[in-house]
Structures are given as structure tokens and as C-alpha cells.
Amino acid sequence: SKRGVRLAVAAVGLLLAINTHSTSAFVSRSTVSSSNAVRSVDTSLTALPTMIIGPMIKKMRENQARKKMPMIDERDAQGQAPGLRVGGNAWKWPPFWPYDQDFFTPNEDIQTPNPAAQMNPMAGMLAGGMPEARAPEAGSTDDAPKLDPVQYWGQEKADVKTELDEEAAEQLKRHYAFYLKDGMSVLELGAAEESYLPENMKFSRHVGVGLSGNLMKQNPSLTDSLIVDLNKVVEDEGVDSDDFRRLAAEPFDAIIMANTADFLTSPREVFKSAWNLLKPGGIMLVAFSSKKAYADKFQRAQTKMWRDYNDDQHMWVAGSFFQFSAGEGWENLLGFDISPESSKNSLGDDGPLSFFKKGKDNNIFVVQATKAAQDEAIDEENPTKSINSRMWMLPVMEDRHKKL
């Protein structure tokens, strides 16, 4: 917290001031000449009096440990892969879509700061807290050209590979191995040169969708591919592509989407389309890396949300994409931290101790859910359930209105 940072700075400042006096606790060595005494001062944390700095660091660590405790119960963990962090009963949502469009716009394309993009009802429900309001980045002007996804991914970044950290990629493969099986039909959103599938896993059908045509051609797992701009949508309905919609004629057993959520400018519509393309009981797995994983390559296309929020907040926002696309039409919504042991524990690490954290920026997470079965006819014994399921995908109407 800001208060914690101020306390830490004040404590260190006080200790440095004490150093200027004759305090033997801070003297690491001294030499004396005929004219003066030269004292060398050790200002490392190990030299600070434990009576001052020790309790403060202990309190900070305890607060961080509480934040990192998994929000799950025994029932959540049964039959699930390792790394479960957020269970099905832990998610909390506001009653309506809480985001301003600037939230899902690259910073360079935001012409005028919109307070609604900085303060929204979702903010209080994000475990990591709300980032401070930020002005558009330097160089952002009304006349600046906006990002063209087709040109950016299809030409400018046509041959630029993600090159995910090897340890993180291995963790994702293990997670996929737990939920994906041979013979499945799989749709991959944001496909590129690598699908991070377990070795020797074979699908009956594996369709890649995205704008990286050159890279998809290099992906040996894909049986077919479609060039589709996932950011071109019909508001409240889905991705605006006839080829994409036609995939619903043969629904998929699973949908995977790795390192793509950070570039979606209309995520709710993408998740609505995903729901329509899944079989009942089908699973959608959304994997994402630390925001620093490949920022040097693709930061221009990352949304404001991704660049301003931390990994813990990313998990909750990704969970909200499921909630606000089809509501109860998604079941078993779960969040996983599958980061390798060599990674920084970046969930909620924006506190004053984050400076001292060691490790690689190769954290990786998965948020996933399964498609619920929609009643084809009204169940006379439970008509409420049937009617509710028929309204999952109604555009415009908010969930609270559906329930009313």
C-alpha cells in the first residue's frame, strides 16, 4: 500500500540519518589517520536494527502471504490440475459490465483521458487493488494513427514469434494435458507458430484462428486455419466474420487461447462467440503470461488494462469475460497459477517488498470454464432454470434484468 511505502521510506531515511552520528551499530570498518577518522558505513538491510526494520518487514510479508492464499475449498480442488488459485465460489461480480471502452484500448490510441476508464465498479473486487489514474502516454495525440490489427499482426509482426519461456511453456503443456485428450476437436483463438500441446497429442480437428497467417503455417499442430480479426465485432453479439460463424456447424470439444487476452479490444464479444462454438460440456482455457513476458515485442497492441494492471487483477478481469459474455452459461469457472518455480510470485506483489523479489518474469496463469447445457424445451418441473438458460446469450439485456 502507499502507506506501507511511506513508512518504509521514512524508516530507511531515519536510519540513514542516524548513520551520520557516532553509532557503532552501523560501522563496518574504520581507519584512522593523523588528521581525521574516516568511517565506512554499511547501509544494507542486514545492518539495520532488527527492532525497527524487522517487525515492519514481517508485517509486510504477512500481508502479502494473506493475499496469495488460494481462494478455494476442498470441493473446488477435486479432480482439478495443480495450481488452482481461485475456486468457483470465490468470484464476485458487479451487476453489469463494469468497463469503459478505453480500458480495452492501447494507451497510444486513447485520445482523451476518460475517468470512467480509471475508476469502475470492478476495481474494488480486484484483489491487487486499483492502479492510479494515468494520463495517456507521451506522444499520444488526436492526430496519431491508431493501431490497425490486420496490418500490425499480418505485416509488421508477421514473422515475430512469441518465444514463450521454456519453463512456462512446459507448465502450460502439463495443464493442457490434464484437460485435453486425443481425438478432441479443438479451436485455437489467437493461433501462431506454437500451440504448447503435449508431445504426441493428436486432435481429430485443430483449427487456428487469428491474423498471424505466416506463423500459423509454421504450426505443425493445426489441421486448418482462418484469418480472422478477433477485434472486429458486432457489439453485444460476437466476432464479425462469416467464416468464423460458420464454424458453429461443427462445434468444438475445447477452445484454447494463449497469450491473446491482452490484445482483445472487445473481449465480451469474443467470449460470446466462443460459447456458441463449443459443444455443451466443452471447455475453454484462457492462458496468459506475466505482462512483462513479451512487452518488448508486442506492447503497442496490448490494452490499457493489461499494461496498467498486475497479474492478479488480470486473472479476475479474465474471469469477468466469462461472466459477462454468457453468465450462468459458463460453469466451473476456475483460475490457476501454473508458474514455474523459477518465476517471481507476481500475484499482488505491488507492495514495498516487490523491489526485493527475485526470479524470472515467466509467470503463467490459466482461467477456464465449461459450457453449460442449454435447455431445448421448458422443463415443467423447473421452468425457471429452463427460461434462464434460454436467455444466457440474449444481447443487450443485463443479467440482473434477465433474473427480474
N, C-alpha and C positions, 0 to 999 in steps of 0.2 A: 504494500500500500504506500501511498505518498507519505503518510505519517511515519511509516517504518523507515522509509528512505531518509526523511528529515532527521529522525532520531539517530540513524546510523551515521549520517554525515556530521551531526552535532557531536556525537561521541568521539568520532575519529578526530574532529577538529580540536576538541578539548584535550585529547591525548597528545596531539601534536604540539599544542601549546605547552603542556606540561613538560614536553621534551626540552624546551628551551631553558628549563631550570635544572638545578643540580639534583636530578633524580636518578639514583644508581640503577633502578629497575630497567631503564632504557639504554644503559651504556653497554655496548658490546665490546668495545676496546678503547683504550686511550693511550696517547703518547704525550709526553711532557718535554718541552724544550726549555731553554733558558729564559725565553721571553714570554711564553704563554703555554696554556694547556689546550690541546686540540682534542675534542671529544667526538667520536663517531657514534651516530645514533642509529639504532635499529628500529624502524617503524613498521615492521611486519606484524601481521595479526598475531603471530606466535609470541610476540613480545608484549602485547597489550595486556594489562592487568585482567585476570580472569574475573575479578569481582565486578568489573564494568562491562567488558565485552562479552564474557561467557554467557550470562543469563539472557542477554539480548539476542545472541545468535541462536541459543537453544529455543527461545520463544519463536523466532522466525522459522526455524526448522520444524517445530511442532505444527505451526500454522500451515506450512507447505505440505507436511505429511497428511494433515487432515484433508486438504484439498485433493490430494492424489488418491485417497482411498476409493476403491471401486464402489460404485453405487449399484450394487446387485444383491440379490438374495440367493438362497440355495437353489430355488426353482429355476431362476434365470440361467444358472451355470450348467444345469443338467443337459447333457447331450450337445454342448457347445464347444467350439475350439478354444484353445488357450488365449489369454489376453483380454477376456471380457471385462469391460470397464463400466459401461452404462447398461443397466438391465431394462427390461420392457416397462417396468412400473416407475422408473426414475424420471422419465421425460416429462417436462411441464411446458405447456404452450399458452400463449395469449389466445384470445377467441378469434382473432382474424390475422390475415397475412400482415406481418409487422414491419415490412421493409419498404423503404423508399427506393426507387429505381437506381439512384446514384450509388446505392450500396453494392450493386452488381454492375458497376461501370468502371473501367480502368481509370485510375486517378487522372491521367493525362487528358481524358475525354470529358471530365466534369468541368463544365464552363463556369458555373456559379455555385458556390458552396450552398448546400441545402441543409438547414438544421435538422430536418427530418431524417436525413441520411446518417446523421451523427447520433441522434437520440431516438430510439424506437422502443416499443414495448417489449421486444425480445431481449433487450440489453440486460435487464435485471435478472433474467433467467440463465444467462451465460456464466458458468462457474468462474471464469477467469476475470470477470468484471468488464466494464465498458471502457474502451480506449478513449483517450482525449480527442475532442474535435480537432480536425486538421484541415487546414486550408489546402486547395489544390496545389500540386507540386509546381515548382518553378518551371516556367516555360509553357504552362497551360493557358491558352488564350482562346477567345471565341473563334478566332480565325484558324486555329491549329487544326490540321486534318485529323479526323477521327479514325480509329483503327478499323480496317476492313478485314474481317476474319478470313475471307476467301483468299485475299492477296497475301495476308500475313502467313497463314499456315500452308497455303498452296504454292507460294512462290518464295517469299522472304525466308521462311523457315522450312522450306520443302525438304531439305536434306539434313536438318539439325535433329539429332537424336536426343532422347531424354537422358539416357545413360544413368538410370537409377542405380544408386549404391548397391553393390553386390549383396551385402548382408541384408539390406532392406528388401531387395528383390527375392531373396531366398525365403524370408519371412512371409512375404505375400504368396509365394508359391505354396508354402505349407498351409496357409489359411485357405487358399483355393482348393487344395487337395482334400480338405475336410468337408467342403460343401459341394464341390463339383465332381461329377462322375463320368466315366467313359460312356459314350453313346448319347450324351445330352446334346440338345440343340442350344447354342449359346449366341447371344448378341453382344457385341462389344462396342460401347459408345466411346468416342474419342480414340479409336484404334490408331496405332502407329506401328513401329517396327518390332515391338515385343509385347506379348500378352501376359508374361510372367506365369505361365502354366507349368504344372509339374511335368517332369520329363516322362515321355511315353503316354501322356493322357491324350486320348483321341475322342473328338466330338463327332457326332453324326453330321453336324452343321455348325459352322462358326462364321458368322457374318460380322465384318468390321465396318463401322460407320464413322465418318469424320471427314476432315479436309486435308489430311496428310496422305494424299494419293501415292506419292513416291515411297513413303515409309511403309504403307500398308502392303505394297508389292513385295517388300522385303520380309514380311512377317510370314513364316512358314506355317503358322497355326491356322491362318484364315482360309476358309474354303470359298469365300466370296467377299466383296467389299462394295460399299456405296459411298460416293462423295456427297456428303450432306452437311450443310451448315446448321449445327445444333442451336446456334444463336438466332436463327431466323425462325420466328414462331408466329402462330396465331394466338393472340392474347387469351388466356384462360382456357385454351383448348389443347395446344400441343405444337410440336415441331411442324413447320410449314414445308412439307416435302411429300409429294405424291408417292415417290418411290419408297420413302420411309413408311408412310401409312400402309402401303400395300404389304409390308412385312407381316401385318397382323393377320393375314390369311393363313399363316402357319406360325402360331405363337411359339415362343421360346420357353425352354425349361429354366433358363437363367440369363441374367443380364449382368455383365461386368463393366465397370467404368473406373479406370485407374488414372490418377493424376489429370483429371479433366474438370472436376467440380470447380476448380479455381478460375476457370476461364468462361464459365457459363454466365451469360447476362440475363437469361430468362430460365432459371433452374426449375421453377414450378412447372412450366410447360414441358420441359424435357422429362421430368418425372411423371407427368400425366401420360405422355406418350409411352414411356417405359412400362407403366402399369397396363396400358392397352396391349402391349406387345408380349406380355408374359402370360403363360398358362396359369390358371388357378393353382396356388401352391408353389409357383415358381419363385425363385429368389433373385433379388437384385443386390449386388455387392458393390459398394462405392468406396474405393481405396484412395487415400491421399497422403502425400508426404509432408514433411515439415516445409513451411513456406520458404525456407532458405535453400531447399534442396536443389532447385534449378532456377532460382531467381535471376542469375546472371544470363540465362538463355532466353527466358520467356516472360520476364517481368512486365514487359509492355502490355501483354494481353491479360495479366492477372487482374482480377477485380479489386475494387477498393476494400471490400470485405476481407479478401484473402490477405492483402498486404497490411491491413490495419489490425486484424485480429490474431490471436495466438491459436495454437493447435487445439487446446481445449474448447475454445469458442468455435473453431471450425467444425468440431465434432457435433456440437449442438445445432449449429446452423444447418449442417448436412442432414441431421435428423429432422429438422423442420421442413426440409424439402419433401420428405416422405409425407409428413403430417398434412401439409397444406396443398399437396397435389391430389391425394385421394382419401385422406383422413383414415377412417377405420378400414378402408380398402387395403391398407397395409397392416400386416400382423408381425409380431415377433421383432419389433424394431430394437436393434442392439448396436452398441458401439464398442469397438475393440481397439486397444493399443497393442499392436504387434511389433513394436520397435525392437530392434536387436539390442543385445546387452551393451554394445559399444556406443549407443546413442545417448544424447542428452535427454534427460527426463523433462521435456519442454511443456508438459501439461501444467498450465497455471504457474509458470516459472518467471513471471514478470516482476517478482519482488526484488528487494535489495540484495538477496543472495544469488541472484541469477548470474552476476558477474563472475562468481567463483565456480560455476558449474563447468565440468569438463566433459568431453565426449564429442561425438560426431553429430552433425546435423542430418542424420539419416533416419529420423523417426518416421514411422509409418502407421497409419490408422485405417480402420475399416468401419463404415456404418452400413448396416444391411437390414433388409426386411423381406418378408414373403407376401405374395399377393393373396388376399383373401378370396374365397369363392363368393361370387355374386349370385343371389337367388334369381332363378329364371322366372319363377312364379311366386305368388304370395303364399306364404306358409300361414294357414289359418290359425294354427296354434301359437304362432309368434309373428304376427303381421308387422310389428314394429321393426324387428330385425330385417325382414324382407324389404320393407319400404325404405329403410335406411340404406341398405346395400344398393338399392336401385338409384340412390341419389349421390353415391360416392363421387361420381365423375361429372355431376352437373356443373357447368361453367358458371361463373359469377357468384352464385349463391354461397355464402359463407357457412361453415359448419354449424354455427350457432343457430342460423336461420333454418337449416335443414332439420335440426333437432326440434325446433319450435314447430 
